[in-house]
Amino acid sequence: MGQPNNHNQVINLGRHEKVMEIALRRGFLWPSYEIYGGSSGFYDYGPLGAALRKNILDIWREFYCVREGFFEISSPTIGPEEVYIASGHVKSFVDPTVECKKCGEVYRADHLVREVLGMETDGLTTDELNRHIEGIKCQKCGGGFGEVWTYNLMFRTHIGPGEKKVGYLRPETAQGMFILFNRLYGFYRKKLPFGVAQIGRAYRNEISPRQGVIRLREFTQAELEIFVSPGEKTHKDFGKVSGDSLRLVPRDGSEIEISAGEAVSRDIIAHELLSYHLILTKNFLECVGIPREKIRFRQHLKTEMAHYAADCWDAEVCTDRFGWVEVVGIADRTDYDLKAHESQSGVELKSFTPFDSPKFYRKKIVVPDMAKIGPDFKGRAGQIVERLKGLGEDEIAAFDEEGYIEFDGIRLDRNYVSIKEVEEKVTGEKITPHVIEPSFGIDRIIYCLLEAAYNERDGRNVLSFKPRVAPIQVGVFPLVAKDELTAVARKIYSKLRGEGYYTVYDESDSIGRRYSRIDEIGVPFAVTVDFDTLKDDTVTVRERDSTNQTRVKIGELKDKLTIGKMFP
Amino acid sequence: MGQPNNHNQVINLGRHEKVMEIALRRGFLWPSYEIYGGSSGFYDYGPLGAALRKNILDIWREFYCVREGFFEISSPTIGPEEVYIASGHVKSFVDPTVECKKCGEVYRADHLVREVLGMETDGLTTDELNRHIEGIKCQKCGGGFGEVWTYNLMFRTHIGPGEKKVGYLRPETAQGMFILFNRLYGFYRKKLPFGVAQIGRAYRNEISPRQGVIRLREFTQAELEIFVSPGEKTHKDFGKVSGDSLRLVPRDGSEIEISAGEAVSRDIIAHELLSYHLILTKNFLECVGIPREKIRFRQHLKTEMAHYAADCWDAEVCTDRFGWVEVVGIADRTDYDLKAHESQSGVELKSFTPFDSPKFYRKKIVVPDMAKIGPDFKGRAGQIVERLKGLGEDEIAAFDEEGYIEFDGIRLDRNYVSIKEVEEKVTGEKITPHVIEPSFGIDRIIYCLLEAAYNERDGRNVLSFKPRVAPIQVGVFPLVAKDELTAVARKIYSKLRGEGYYTVYDESDSIGRRYSRIDEIGVPFAVTVDFDTLKDDTVTVRERDSTNQTRVKIGELKDKLTIGKMFP
């Protein structure tokens, strides 16, 4: 996840503040460790926030695990050092940092220079940063700064007793999937393409995070790694979506509306598979409740993109408070990750693609004549045989032609060996698969959704969540708190809970206040029991957004509360 | 989680090894970081294991979040030091440890003494351990040991740059809920009892874990914290379960079968609320697929139990490999946790219980006569007024009776004040709620379930998962791989996936082999498309455990595949 992108930013603090006030007061999001004075970069999901997140993750699984058929795996959050040496995080997941020599306040060096001197800092070296910082004073105490150092953003710990074995908290869930490649390839019965999903915590020890749930030290990712043959970056269902429209901001900075198919044929998106996943991402975000007009896809600039990536697009959502916020990254990571782990671990991470029919090659081989080599070279015979085994095709050809070969100070004549031509059968080809990675920042999606769902009606707060997403789906109310009504209402409440609806019961205050109370947390339906209920077994069902009220038989409630239940 | 309990242990390595072989080969459980030589105490959930876990957690949520109405929250896994100072983990979550001075191997000191000297080590002090270890040599190299030190089992890290702010990875999810008490109490509209749930990772940096998924350094907990009034450890539905039977091993070591109600009335279980949760735990474990006869509840011995706990029971499951394994702990933690955090943070963590009607007390108060005190005591007048404000009821009574009072070397006569009797209105009482905590070790439950589900049929492996729990619910097969059959089979496959069933498609090898392949991973249903399908739109549904085959119309498949779907 990069920085929220501040171009075209629309500031409307009121809306953000209203949403965050509801989130805090009603139990969606709470800054963590409040009773201990807080700890920035950490947030708790309260009862409503956790339910909202669960519903969003269930929809994500429905999109990717059930419908696309990507199995989910779950790997540890703590990993040994080697993993993150291979991935490049130990070396490159760093920020340039300076500390005030007087008060000890730590700053991100490039941000400091950018803010104070108003200059672009992308690509500045440590030396250049040092020179610029010389003239800058600490913004807290006016003190001077020490040298710029690189601060690694991974949380560091030790595995087992002592300090021998360094471990890191994963900065992304992705690496846990790459290193399982051989196991996963076996699970998918050694066929490409296949995809695998992981949902879980990831960690970035930010220097001083100050943007609420947009920049967390501990956050939830949902990532997919799709392993494909380099030459087959297609999708069998691309035809079904190729006419669907995408709002793109390609590298040149223009903004265009274009079909998924045309974006590929005009070389704006690198290939079908990426384009397919842009569409799927858009559909997911819309399904969750982000309005279509607030979604766009921005292509990474060459300078922004990892050097190994072939193409990368961010799904961005327009927010009132933070402008366009990156919520999903969709990258073609090529063979970088598998090759990096292969090289670090020494374990081959490759797929094997059989040819349609075996191929046959003629090649020359050298067969040593031991009856001659043994007696003539004695103790060095073994060494000679080893060297002969290791000869390449070119060396054998030269040996055959020139009549002798030299190595290790030995000259061996052609008559010590026989050189034969044989036929070799090759049944297929080993390759390092490429990886396409859609990576979702769940906390950011939740923030964007809260903002998008918020509206006011007659001066009161309403969160217009879709029924599938709403943390609570039904409120059950007796019109007044009289025993004959509360008994029936409680029975309906228990029945709906038993059927798997997230339901609340409330009998205090006026019915109007109870409606307002659940509107504010986005409950789509209210069921009210009144005196007519006792006569004809009907209740009033009120729909949150239209405020329409319908009279429904208790036995037919299930048909009216069309929610998508949490449990079957 | 304590040690697996080895009393009454039945060793049958074959069964354990067969299950673990399937788990590894088919993709349930993989030892983590294999390509980097492994890292003990860490396991990956492969595609089938992760699905199994997800299904179990969904059932858990259905039991506790939906039916019992406990909301789920989600707090960070990294916490600042203060939290774990308060909880006692910084001081007490330690193992006595020794290191070989020669080879550097680290041992748990008490285990070393127990194993080598064959003696009981519970309750030995560090000094006593040191004396015993003097005579012991390193089991690896024969070297001598250094001094015993206490090793803290929490993973330690730093929050933000530098080493100023120490953080720990949580050793249990519980603390995250205790410190949210005030927020949660507000969310539940300031009424006791209420319950809150959390599912997530927890961490224990074991010295040298060697028991697979039974003892992990990173594991998944599902915990409930139920906050109750100390005098109200009851449950409104206890009557519904009080006749249900429990297999108990109380503190005296006997094993009895007794009803939940009788266990309370005979003072074996401390109170109704604990007994209710023993029943609920048993029902959950059975619902997941652990056979009733493999479940018992063992009461903690006084020496085993935390000093503050009022009563504690472990649900244990009988395994072939590890004997009785603790999978759930159900404890009455009294007011310990809230008081500890209140004291550490300085923030009050109490509930307020209003009386049915306000209570009125008559009490005496002292009103200083400033017109006299001011002129006579001048500069000390302020100090006197402060002291008078702070007088207790007894002191005021004595002052009134004796006619003077002395403090700070001052004697003040009765005539400097007036002493009046007033009426005080008290509307309720502040209390620290007690906490009942059922805590589930999800990884252990999964291991026990794998073992319990395993059986052999005609020399082939079968995992008899319940349909709701099975990672894959349906296999769809064309009888032979001919286009006309595969087309129909693929269509059924897509349709079932679209309806939310976890489905696999397989066309390779004989139909018998395909049945065996899915029996081994516990798929409850197979749907086979054959040439009759093309005539009459029927398919064969085979049920895994009975191997019964039924002919079913494609349109009526949903009624036959009674699974409990993953998504509505």
Interface residues (C-beta under 8 A of the other chain):
Chain A: R26 G27 W30 S32 Y33 E34 I35 Y36 S39 G41 F42 Y43 D44 Y45 G46 P47 L48 G49 A50 A51 R53 K54 D58 R61 E62 V66 R67 G69 F71 E72 I73 S74 S75 P76 T77 I78 G79 P80 E82 V83 T97 E99 G104 V106 Y151 F155 R156 T157 H158 I159 G160 P161 G162 K164 G167 L169 G176 I179 L180 N182 R183 L184 G186 F187 V196 R201 Y203 N205 E206 I207 S208 R217 E218 H341 Q344 S345 V347 L349 R497 G498 G500 Y502 I563 G564 K565 M566 F567 P568
Chain B: R26 G27 W30 S32 Y33 E34 I35 Y36 S39 G41 F42 Y43 D44 Y45 G46 P47 L48 G49 A50 A51 R53 K54 D58 R61 E62 V66 R67 G69 F71 E72 I73 S74 S75 P76 T77 I78 G79 P80 E82 V83 T97 E99 G104 V106 Y151 F155 R156 T157 H158 I159 G160 P161 G162 K164 G167 L169 G176 I179 L180 N182 R183 L184 G186 F187 V196 R201 Y203 N205 E206 I207 S208 R217 E218 H341 Q344 S345 V347 L349 R497 G498 G500 Y501 Y502 I563 G564 K565 M566 F567 P568
